[in-house]
Amino acid sequence: MGRRVSTRREQLGLSRQDVATRCGSVPGYIRYVEEQQVTSPGIGFLTSLADALETTVAELAGDTTDLPHGTGRAPFLPQFTELGVGECRRLLGTHGIGRVGVSTPDGPVILPVNYILLEDTVAFRTAPGAPPSSAVGNLVAFEVDRVDDALSQGWSVLVVGMARVVTDPVQVRLLDARPHSLPWAGGERGLWITVSPTRITGRRIAARHTYLSSTVARPELQ
């Protein structure tokens, strides 16, 4: 749970003090929850913590890990918003898993990849000859999203741009050294591919009864 709490806090760009203020706790206890192997806190605190992190107790506890998205019902009076480029870039920087759409000899495919963001450029690594390498030299689509089934809300960001191989050895070493640059799939995946955006678009659906839409003033929800 601690790792899920920490990851969610970082996704929202919140400090421990921010989370503590939202849920009526203290930063030291938030750190304790994130870093220590402890039994689950009480349900009252968990409910406040989930609300502060704009998620659910089930997600913090990992109960929804294997459930498919889309099982929730449409929210009451949803707010649909087209996101600006700046907000899209911010959201791109909060995630490490995206989907790249490429054309292969067997037809179009959409593949999940680990990625990192370099200013405006998306970078991911694969193996030569692997399906994601089909992106090289082509205009591709790259998508990142976040879906909260419990609250029936979420967002998605779409990047369209040219995919190119990184050939400069210095740049490759810099990419290899970046945090979270190792692919989850493992193995020898030394081919770095970048997608330089020609278009970035995004959208958000928010439920008005949530913590986010009721107490946090953000431009895309006004």
N, C-alpha and C positions, 0 to 999 in steps of 0.2 A: 504493500500500500504506500509506503514511504516514497518509493520511486515514482509511483503514479501521481502522488501529490506534488512532488518536486517538478515532474515533467509538465503537469498541467499548469502549475504556477508560472513556470518559465514560458509556456505557450502564450499566456495572457500578459506577459511582461510585468509581473507583480513581484515585489520584494516580500520577504517574510513579514516585515512590518505591515505591508499593505494587507496581506491575508489575515494577519492577527487582528488588525483593526476591523476588517469586514466581519469576522466571526466572533469578535469579543474575546480574543485570547491574547497571548503574549508571543513575541517573536521566538523566544527560547523554546516554547513548547512546539511551535510549528517546526522548528529545526529538529527537535527531538523526534517528532512524528516522521519526518523525512529521512532521518539518518540512522535511527535505532531499530533493531529487530524487536519490536514489542507487540504485545497482543493488541487487537483492535480497540481503539478508544470507544467510549460510550456512544450510543446512537444519537444522543442529543448533540454532542460535539460534532460527530460525523455529519449530521444533517446541516449544521451551521457551516462546517468546512466545505461541504459540497456546494452549498449555496454561494459561499464566498468565491469558490473556484468555477462557478457557473457550470456545474455538472451535476451528477447524481451520486448518491451513496453507492449504488450498484456499480457504477463505473469506477469509482475510487477503490472499491473492494475487488474489482476484476471480474465481477459476475457476468459482465456483458461481452467478455473477450471473444467468445465463439458464436455470438448471435449475429445474424445478418442485419444490415441496416434496412430501414424502411418498415419496421414493424409497428411504429407508433402511428397515432392518428394525427390528422392535420390540426395545428394549434388554433385556439380561439382568437379571432381577429389578428391574423399574422401580419407582420410587417415585411414586405419584400423590398429590397434595396439593391440597386446597382452600385457596386463599389468603385470608388475612384482608383486611379493608378497607384497613388501613394499608399492607400490602405491595402491594395492587392500585394504590393511589395512587402509591406510589413507582415502580412499573413504568410507570404511565401517564406519569410525568414524564421517562422516559428515552427516549421515542420521539417521532417527528415525523410518522409516517404511520399512519393508522388507517382503518377501514372503517365507513361509516355506512349503515344499512339504512333505506330510506325507501319510502313508497308513492307511485306515480306513476299517471297515467291509463292507462299501459300495463301496470301491475302492479308488484309489489314489485321493487326493485333494491337491490344492495349496491355502494357506490361507494368507491374509495380517495380520501382527502383528506389534505392536510397539516393538522396541528393543533398547537395549543399548549395548555398546561394553566395555568389561573388558579385556584390553590388546588384546589378540587374540580371546577371547571367546565371542560369541554372547549370550545375555541373553534376554529372553522375558517372559512375564507372561500371564497366562491364568487361566481357572477354571478347577478343576478336572472333567473329563468326557467330557469336551468340545473338539471339533475336534483337536485343536492343541496339546492337551495332548497325542494324539496317537503317537507323536514323541518320547516319552520317551522310552529309551532302544533300539532305532533303529538308523540306519545310515540314516541321512536325508540330504536334500538339502535346503540351505537357500540363497535367492537371493535378491540383492539390485540393483536398477538401477536409472539412470537419463536420461530422453529423452527430447530433445528440438526439437519439430516438426517444428518450424519456421525456424531453421537452419539445420534441418535434421541431427542432430548429437546427440551423447549420449554415455553412458558407462553402463556397467553392471559388477557386481562382484558376483561370485558364491562360496559359502562355503559348503563343504561337511564334515560331521563329526557326531560323536555320540551325541545324545540328552540325557541329564540326568536331574533328578529333584534335585534342591537345597534343602537339608534337614537340613543343619546347621542353627539354629536360628539366630546366629550372622550374618552370611552371608546374610540371608533373610532380616534382618533389614537393613543391609548396602545397599542392592539392592533397598529396598523400599524407602530409603532416597535419592537415586540418582535423579538428575534432569531429568525430562521428563520420569520418570519411570511409571507414571500412564497411563494405557491403554485408548485409545480414546473410546473404547466400553463401558467403565464404568462397574458398577456392582462389585460383589465380585470375584476378579481374583487374588487370593493369591498364586497360584502355579507358582513358578519360574522354568523355564527350560533353561538350557545352552546347547549350541552346541560348542563342542571343535573341531576345524578344523583338519582334516587329509589332506585336500587339499583346497587351495584357488586359484582361477583363475579369470581373468577378461579381458575385451576387451573394446576398445574405437573406435568409429567412429567420426572423426572430419572433418569439412569442412574447406578447406584451406583459405577461404576468411574471416574467423571470427577473432575477437579480440584475442581469445585464441591462435590460430595456427599461427597468423602473428606477434604477438608482445611479447608473453610470452614464454620464453624458458623453456620447461619442458621435462624431459628425455623421456617420453613415446611418444612424438611427434617429436623427432629428428630422 
